[in-house]
Amino acid sequence: MTPRIAAGLVLALAGYTASAGLQRPFVPLSEEYGLRAKFEAFEETAGDYTAVYLGSSLVYRSFRPDVIDPFLSQATGQEFRSFNLGMAGMFTQETDALLDRVLAQQPARLRWIVVQVPAWFSPFAHEQLGDNQRAVFAYAPRQTLALLRHQNWRTMPSLHERLTVAANHVRQAVRRHGSIGLGPQLWQAILGARTETLVSQKREFLVARGYASLDAETDTEFIERRQRFADNSGGRAAYRRKLEDWSQAPTNIHTNVRDSYLYELLDSAKRRAAEHDIELVLVGMPTLERNKLTEWLSTDNSGFTLINLSDPRTAPRLFDAELRFDPHHFNHEGAQVFSEAFAARLAETVKNL
Amino acid sequence: MLFTEFRFAVFFAVVLGVYWTLRSNRPRKLWLLAASYSFYAAWDWRFLSLVLLSTAVDFLVAAAMPTRTPATRRVLLWTSLTVNLGILAVFKYFDFFADSAVAFSNWLGLPVSTTALDLILPLGISFYTFQTLSYTIDVYRDKLAPTDSPVDFALFVCFFPQLVAGPIVRAINFLPQLSAARPWRDVRVRACLTLFLVGFIKKSCLADHAAVAVDAVFSDPDLFGAASKWLAASLYSLQIYCDFSGYSDMAIASAGLLGFRLPENFTFPYLADSMREFWRRWHISLSTWFRDYLYIPLGGNRSGRARTTFNLLAVFFLCGLWHGAAWTFVLWGLFHGAFLVAERFVPIARAPRVLRHVYVVLVVVIGFVIFRSPDIQAAFHFIIGLIGVDGDAARQAATFPEALGKPALNLWWWGVLAGFTSVHVVTSRASLPEIAERVPALLFAPAFGAVVGLVLPWIKTGYQPFIYFQF
C-alpha cells in the first residue's frame, strides 16, 4: 500500500467517523418492542425514582411499581418510587447498555438498580437476533473486549463459531457507529416527530411506570399462549411435571464463573453504578429453568447483593401454576404476589445494608 | 453476495488488494478468475458447472471456426446456440412453455397434464448466455478473432462485477483489455468510488425503501384508490430504475477500480422524449445486443414497413421473454414494441417536448405495471384502477395500511419522486464522477468518507436482492 493510498484511507475514515459521530447523538432508541417509548417515559420522570428494574420480559411482566412502592415506602419510612425498564427479549449486553443510559440521566434520587440474573446459557444466544435494530444499541467495544477476554471465547467449539460471533460483533458495532438503517428514526427525532404508537405506548408506560400485564395483551399470539397454558391436561400439567423435576435439573455451569463474559458485565455494571452511589441488586427470577448462576452467586462471596426468588423450595407460592400466564411469566395476580415477595426481601436487604 | 452487503466490501477489498499487489498480467487474471468463480459459488456452487460448460463450449467452438469450411462453421455456430439456448430453455423456460402448452390444450378441450421441473433459476444465466453467444457469433461473422487463451475467455464470461446482472459485455470490447497488465495510475479512483456510491444510494436508499410501498399496493391493489395506485406505479418505475442502474453503476465502478472499462448501461432513460430514444438509454447493453444480433439480421428497417413492424415486434417479444418466463413480460415487451412501431407512423417529433416526455413517462409507468403484476389479469385490473373506476371503496375506508394509506406518507413519497426527478435532470447535465475526478485527492477522501457517513443511516437493512437477479 502506497503512502498516498494509506493517507486517503485515513482521511476517508476520519471523514466518515466525523459525520457518523455528529449524527449519532440524535439517533433515538429503537421503537422495537416499545423500547423507545418506555425509555422516554422513564427519562421524562427520571428524577422521581428511587429504583429501576432492568431485565427481560420476566422483569417486565413481574415487577409492579403500584405494589412495590407503597410497601417499601411504608417499610423504610421514606418515599419509594420505582420504574420498570424490563423489556421482552432483553439480553445481558442490552441491559448493560441501558444501564449506562440510566446512569447518564444522573437521576438525583436513584438508589437501586435491580437487574435480573441472566440465564446461564450461551452468552451468544442473542446473536440470533441478527439484524434486530434494537440489538444494535447493545454492542459496545467494552462488551466485545469482555467477550474476547474470557473462557466463553476460548472454549468455543469451532473456529467457525468464533468467527461467526466475532463477525456479528463487528457488524453490529459498525451498524451502531454508523447508525446504519436508522435514517427515518434520525429524521423523525431531528424534526421532533412522534408516531401515534410511540405516543400512546409512552402514555401507558408513564401511567403504569413501565409495567404491563400479559393478561391485558390482545394479540392472537398472547391469547393462544394463555389458552395453551390454561389447558389443565396440557400446559399446566406439563408445567407441574417440570416443576417436580426442578431439583433434579442438570447444572449448566462447568467452568469458572469469574472467568466469564457475563460475570464481567455484571461486575462492571456494579462498579459503574457504585460510582453514582447506586446499589446494583441482582434478582434470581422464579423460572422453571434452574439458574445455576443465581445459585453460584448465592453461595459465593462474590460481593453482589442478591435477592434469590428462584428456588421453589423456599418460595413455593411464586411457582403456583394459578399465578402464571404461561410457563415462564406471571399473570397480573402473579405479578402482585411476586412484587410483594420482592418488596419484602428488598426491605430486609435495605435494613441490612 | 450483493454489492450492497458488508461481506462484499470485505471480499472486494481483498480482491483489489491482492490484484494490485501482483505485478504481472497472468497472475492477475488467474486471481480475478478465482475471485469470480468464488463470487458465483458463494450463491450456489452447483450452478458454476453451467458457467463452466457454457465457457468450454463457446471457447472450443470459436477456436475451431477460423480454419473450417462455411458449412462446418454453421454447424459449430448451431452447436453453440443449441447448448447455450438449450441450457437457458431448460432452466428458465421449460416450466413456462409446458404450463402454457397444457393451458392451451385444455382450452381446446384436449385435457393433458405435465410435470413441472421446478428448477432453480441459475443466477445471471440470461446475462452470461447472451455474452458468450455474442462472442461465438462475432467470431462466426469474422468480426473477432477467437482468443487462444482459455483464461482470458473464462474471465470474459465470469468477470464478477458484471457476471450476474450485466452490463452484457462484448468480447470485442473486453478481451483486448486483458492483453496487458493495467497500471494503477490509469485507474480513475475518485470517479469510480463516486460512481459506486451513486449506485449504492440508488439501490439501498431509494429502490429498497420504495419497494415497501410498491409491494404494499401491488399485493392488494383493491385496498387503494387511484392516486395511491399512480404513486405505486411511479414508485415502481423509480425502484426498478434505481435497482438496476444502481447495480450497473456499482458493476462499472468495481470493474473500473480493477482497471477495466465496462459499457454504460443507462443514460437517464426517463429524460427520453420517444420510446425509441428510451431504448437507447435503458439497459443499453441488452437493447444493442438485440439490435446487433437479432433486429439487423432480420432485416432491420430496410425491408419496408410491414417487415420493420414484424422485426420490431419480434425483437420486443423476445426482449420481454428474456426478462422472465411469464406472459406479463411478453406483454410488456410487445407493449413497448407497439409504441416503437407506432412512432414510425406518427410524427411525434412535432409535438411539444414536454408532451413527448409526458408520453414516454406514461408509457413506461403503465408498462411497468404489466411488468410488476403477477399475471395479465391483475395487470389489467391495476391499470383500470389507475383511472379510478375500480377498487373496493368499503375496504379502502376500513383499512388504511401504514405504507400508503396516510396522506402525509403519500406526500413524503411524492416528494421523493419529485426529488429523484430533479436529481435525474441535474445529474444528466453534470456527471458527478467526472466532477469528483477533478477534486484534489486530499479533499476528496474526507468528503467521500463524510458522505458515506450521511448515506449509511438511510439504507434499508436486511437482505435486499436486486430485481434483475431473477432474470
HADDOCK unambig.tbl for C-alpha pairs under 7 A between the chains (distance, minus, plus):
assign (segid A and resid 8 and name CA) (segid B and resid 442 and name CA) 6.82 0.50 0.50
assign (segid A and resid 8 and name CA) (segid B and resid 445 and name CA) 5.40 0.50 0.50
assign (segid A and resid 11 and name CA) (segid B and resid 445 and name CA) 5.57 0.50 0.50
assign (segid A and resid 11 and name CA) (segid B and resid 446 and name CA) 4.86 0.50 0.50
assign (segid A and resid 12 and name CA) (segid B and resid 445 and name CA) 4.54 0.50 0.50
assign (segid A and resid 12 and name CA) (segid B and resid 446 and name CA) 4.22 0.50 0.50
assign (segid A and resid 12 and name CA) (segid B and resid 448 and name CA) 6.23 0.50 0.50
assign (segid A and resid 12 and name CA) (segid B and resid 449 and name CA) 4.24 0.50 0.50
assign (segid A and resid 13 and name CA) (segid B and resid 449 and name CA) 5.83 0.50 0.50
assign (segid A and resid 14 and name CA) (segid B and resid 446 and name CA) 6.35 0.50 0.50
assign (segid A and resid 15 and name CA) (segid B and resid 446 and name CA) 4.19 0.50 0.50
assign (segid A and resid 15 and name CA) (segid B and resid 447 and name CA) 6.13 0.50 0.50
assign (segid A and resid 15 and name CA) (segid B and resid 449 and name CA) 4.56 0.50 0.50
assign (segid A and resid 15 and name CA) (segid B and resid 450 and name CA) 4.38 0.50 0.50
assign (segid A and resid 16 and name CA) (segid B and resid 449 and name CA) 4.09 0.50 0.50
assign (segid A and resid 16 and name CA) (segid B and resid 450 and name CA) 4.33 0.50 0.50
assign (segid A and resid 16 and name CA) (segid B and resid 452 and name CA) 6.32 0.50 0.50
assign (segid A and resid 16 and name CA) (segid B and resid 453 and name CA) 4.86 0.50 0.50
assign (segid A and resid 18 and name CA) (segid B and resid 450 and name CA) 6.85 0.50 0.50
assign (segid A and resid 19 and name CA) (segid B and resid 450 and name CA) 5.09 0.50 0.50
assign (segid A and resid 19 and name CA) (segid B and resid 453 and name CA) 5.32 0.50 0.50
assign (segid A and resid 19 and name CA) (segid B and resid 454 and name CA) 6.42 0.50 0.50
assign (segid A and resid 20 and name CA) (segid B and resid 453 and name CA) 4.91 0.50 0.50
assign (segid A and resid 20 and name CA) (segid B and resid 454 and name CA) 6.78 0.50 0.50
assign (segid A and resid 131 and name CA) (segid B and resid 462 and name CA) 6.68 0.50 0.50
assign (segid A and resid 178 and name CA) (segid B and resid 453 and name CA) 6.33 0.50 0.50
assign (segid A and resid 178 and name CA) (segid B and resid 456 and name CA) 6.47 0.50 0.50
assign (segid A and resid 178 and name CA) (segid B and resid 457 and name CA) 6.62 0.50 0.50
assign (segid A and resid 179 and name CA) (segid B and resid 457 and name CA) 5.13 0.50 0.50
assign (segid A and resid 180 and name CA) (segid B and resid 456 and name CA) 5.04 0.50 0.50
assign (segid A and resid 180 and name CA) (segid B and resid 457 and name CA) 4.09 0.50 0.50
assign (segid A and resid 180 and name CA) (segid B and resid 458 and name CA) 6.93 0.50 0.50
assign (segid A and resid 180 and name CA) (segid B and resid 459 and name CA) 6.75 0.50 0.50
assign (segid A and resid 181 and name CA) (segid B and resid 456 and name CA) 6.53 0.50 0.50
assign (segid A and resid 181 and name CA) (segid B and resid 457 and name CA) 4.39 0.50 0.50
assign (segid A and resid 181 and name CA) (segid B and resid 458 and name CA) 5.23 0.50 0.50
assign (segid A and resid 181 and name CA) (segid B and resid 459 and name CA) 4.97 0.50 0.50
assign (segid A and resid 181 and name CA) (segid B and resid 460 and name CA) 5.48 0.50 0.50
assign (segid A and resid 181 and name CA) (segid B and resid 461 and name CA) 5.68 0.50 0.50
assign (segid A and resid 182 and name CA) (segid B and resid 457 and name CA) 4.88 0.50 0.50
assign (segid A and resid 182 and name CA) (segid B and resid 458 and name CA) 6.49 0.50 0.50
assign (segid A and resid 183 and name CA) (segid B and resid 457 and name CA) 4.34 0.50 0.50
assign (segid A and resid 183 and name CA) (segid B and resid 458 and name CA) 4.53 0.50 0.50
